[in-house]
Amino acid sequence: MKEKVQKFLSKKINCDFEHDSPKDFVISQWQSRERCVVYLIYRWLLAAFYVLSVMISIVTAFLRGDFKVYFIYLTNLNLVATMIATLLGAYISTQFYRNRYEITNKMTPTLKFYWFLSICTTMYAILISFIYWAVLYHQDNNKLDLNNVIVHITNSCILIIDIFVIKHRARFSHFVWPVFCGCAYLLIFTWLYPFFGGVNRRGQNYIYPILNWNAKPGSSLIAAFGVLFLGALIHSILVCIHRIRGKIHKRFYGKYHTVSNSSTKNNLREMEAQEQQTNVYENNCI
């Protein structure tokens, strides 16, 4: 049964986490050497930013007296997940840099999990920012403090910039994973949680006013489908950004910008591998 599911995901809709070049997940699109200390420093600075962001978010919740409902909000869940993703990315990049993480032609569970987190957290960061400023934000009820700026502005901007730095791709068919996570969140937190008496930080029997299933089930259903559709659309836009990055690299560097090794033989292997990656680029983005 497991093999049939894997075959369906990989062959029919291509939404699995297999990739032709696993090394893409531990290097930058723009580095010219196999191991780059600048990229390694970048990954740890990114991880440090998100550790600090989560700390600020938690402290803010404690000061407001609503930490007990901290994890019911999608904003906070995604921020914590992004912290985990960036820490994991920094860790595997460090292990690769120090020759302690062997990269073969097969994706490891760690790389697959990192790819999954990267796809979902980036999409939801932008989705959350858009919905917050377009629908949820009210000057009288929402204070524009440091925490608000970090989770609803800076977070999205940084993750978009990161897309232009990293090398691994994204596929259109991967939209099923953030949509699946969204369905799970809608079911558990916005429907079951209020159904069993759960309240938000203001004591109201819903998390978000646009998803008040008890009072407005019809409009909540429309809003839920709208959010999921918007998420899939944002994911598609992000995939296009990945493609733009790849095309910029191909246009200005092409096969001459290769990751160099200590020997000519290894360098030739890298050139051949990069040419193969260029040929399968479109397949990895579908």
Buried (B, 14 or more C-beta within 10 A) or exposed (E): EEEEEEEEBEEEEBBBBBBBBBBBBBBBBBBEBBBBEEBBEBBBEBBBBBEEBBEBBBEBBEEEEBBEBBEBBBBBBBBBBBBBBBBBBBBBBBBBBEEEBEBEEEBBEBBBBBBBBBBBBBBBBBBBBBBBEEEBEEEEEEEEEEBBEBBBBBBBEBBBEBBBBBBBBBBBBBBBBBBEBBEEBBEEBBBEBBEEEBBBBEEEBBBBBBBBBEEBEEEBEEBBEEBBEBBBEBBEEBBEBBBEBBEEBEEEBEEEBBBBBEEEEEBEEBBEBBEEBBEEBEEBBE
